[in-house]
Amino acid sequence: MPALAPAAPLPRAPRAVVFDMDGTLLDTEAVHRVAMQAAASELGLEFPDALFLELVGVHRDANTRQLIGHFGEDFPVDAFYGDADSRFEAMWREGVPLRPGARETLAWLAANGLPMAIATSTTSPFAQQRLDHAGLLDFFAVVVTRSDVMRPKPDPQAFLLAAMRLGVDPRDCVAVEDSPNGLAAASAAGMMAVLVPDLVPAGADAARLAHAVLPDLSAVRALIAAAPCAT
């Protein structure tokens, strides 16, 4: 799907920006894919890319149901996740790249006085640890994780809680996501939702749910800079 015009202004001046973490700021989705495929291989199973893409942006409970639906009721979920998580932990601690434009965009937002939050499906304390390891944690006034909400994405609860903790009306927040599941959550929260696709391309719903579909975070920065009365 072609990107919506980055020059189109936001409908109102944003007062805060809420980011997803994995696949949006941290290039962790590709690392998850390697870890899961290796863990499946240890079990003698094929783990196609198409299956992994169905898991992106989805919380673990739903992922587990998807895996059992694909591999069958005898799939050793605990052994699989134990191995995949160990591999992922070792790889991200060696250093996970940032998504293009991530640090520069966060620094620009901070310099322009826009408070920022994280709304992620990763649990605590792992989300905070990854942000800290990447040198990004100090940019965020609020970090909302899967541990903070009863209903994960695509439910809007994480985004609504982030806005509440920032003290900003959700309608005055820009939300930045990489997955269709996260985009649905941000849109349902009433935020100005922006999609920067990572591994999963923008789908048919993107034009309906997203204010813009952009190629990278630098384009998000330009969009916010062009907002009416932007800071």
N, C-alpha and C positions, 0 to 999 in steps of 0.2 A: 504494500500500500504506500503511495507517495506521501511524504511528509507534508503536514499542514504548514502554511507559510510562516516561518519563524518571525517575520516582521509584523505579523498581525498582533496588535496590542492585546494585553490581558484586559478583561472587562473592568477591572478596578485595580488600584494600587495594592500590591500585597503587603501585609504587615508581618508575615512570617513565612518560612519555607519548611516543609516537612518532607524528609527523604526516606525512601526505602533504603536498605543497606546492601544486601547481597545482590549482585548483578547491576545495581544502580551506582553505588559508590565503590564497592569492592568487587574485584573481578573473581569472585568466589564460585560462581556457578560452574565455570569450566573445571575448577578444582573438584567440586562435588561430583561432576560427571566422571572424572578419572577415578576418584576414590570408589564410587559405586560400581563402576564397570569392573574394577579390579577385584572388589569384594565378591561380586557375582561370579567372576571367573574362577575364584577360589572354590566356589560351590559347584563348579562345572556348568554354569549357566551363562547364556548369552544375554547381554543387557543392551538392547539396541538404543541408538540415539533418540529414536521416536518415543520410546518409553520414558527416557529421562526428561525430555521436553514436556511431557505431561505432568511431571512432578515439580517443575520450576514455579516458584511463587506460591506454592501450596504448603500448608502446614503438615507436620509429620503424621498426624493421625490419618489425614486423608491420603497421604502418600502410602501409608501402610496398607490401606484398603486397596489402593491402586496396584500395589505390588502383589498382594495376595490374589487379586483378580487376574493379574497377568500370569503369575507363576503357579498359582494353585494354593489350596488350603495348607499343603504341607511345606510351603516355603518357610525356611527357618529365619523368621524376621529378626529375632534378637541377635543371632549370630551374624547375619548380614549387616545390621546396623552397627554392631560392635566393631566389626572389621572395617567397614566404611568410615565410621567416625574416627577410628584410630589413624587411618591413612590420611583423612582430611586434616586432623589435628596436626600431624607431622608436617604436612605440606604447607598449611597456612602459616605455621610458626616459622617456616623457612622464608616466608615473605610472599604475600599475595599482591599482585599489581593492582593499582587503582584503575577505575574506569577513566577513559580519556577526559581530561578537563576537570576531574574531581577536586583536586586540591586547590586549583586556581579559582574555581567557582565558589568553593566554601570560603576561601580567603576574601574574595570580592564581596560576598554577601555579608561577612563579618565586618569588613571595612565600611560597608554602607549601612550598618546598624540594623540589619534584618536578623531577628532571632531565628534559630534553627532547631529542629527536632528530628529524631529518628523514629520511624514506625516500622518495626521489623517482625517477621515471623520467627526469627531466631530467638531462643530463650536466653534468659539471664543465667549466669554472668557472661556467657559466651559472646553475646553481641558486644558488650562493653569491652571485653578482652580484645576482640578483633579490631574494633575501632581504635583502641589504645595502641595496639601493636602497629597499626597503620599510621599512627600519628594524627588521627582525626578526632578523637574523643573530645578534645577541648573546644571544638567548634560548636558543640551541641549543648544547649541549655537543658534539653529534655531527651531522654532515651526511653521509648516505650517498646517493650519486647513481648514475645508470645506469653511470657510469664505474668504479664500485667493485665491480660484480658481474658475474658471467658470465651469470647467468640472471635476466632482468628479471621484474617482475610479469606474470602472476599467481603466479610462483614466489615463495616466501617469503624468498628469500635476502637481499633488501635489509632486511627487517624483522629477520631473525635477526642480520645483521651490525650493525645499529643497536643491538640489545639487547646484543650481545657487547661493542661499543665502550663502551656505557654501564656495563657490568659488572652487568647486571640480567638475571635469568631472564626469557625472553620471556613466560612465563605471568603475570609480575607487571607487565607493561606494558599500558597502554591504547593501542590503535592507532586513529587517527582518519583516515578515508578518505572520499572523495566518490564514487568510482566502483566499479562491480561488480568490475572487474579488481583494483583495489587491495584491496577488501574480501576477495576470495578469497585474496590474498597474506597479508594480516594474519591471517586466520583460520587458514590453513595454518601460520603461524608459531607458533600456539598463544596468540596474544595476545587480550586482551579487546577485540574489534573493535567499533568504533562507526562507523556510516555517517551522514554528513551530506550528503545528495545535493545536487549542483549542477545541471548541465544534464541528466544522465541520472537519471531517477527510479529509486527502489528497485525492484528486480526480485523475482522469485519466490524467488531464493536468499537474499535479505536476511534473511528470518525465520530461516533455518537457520544462516547464517554470522555474523550480527551480534548482539551482545548487545543493542544498541539502534539504532534508526533515529531520528535526532533532527533537528529543524528548523534548528538553527544551533549555533555553537560555544559560545554562552552556555549552552545546554542540556547540552553536554558538561561544562562547568565544574560545573554543578549536579549532574550524575551523579557526577562524581568527588568532589565535596564530600559527597555522601551515602553514599560507600563506607564499609564497616566499618573503623573505626580509621583513617580518612583523615587525612593530615597536616593 
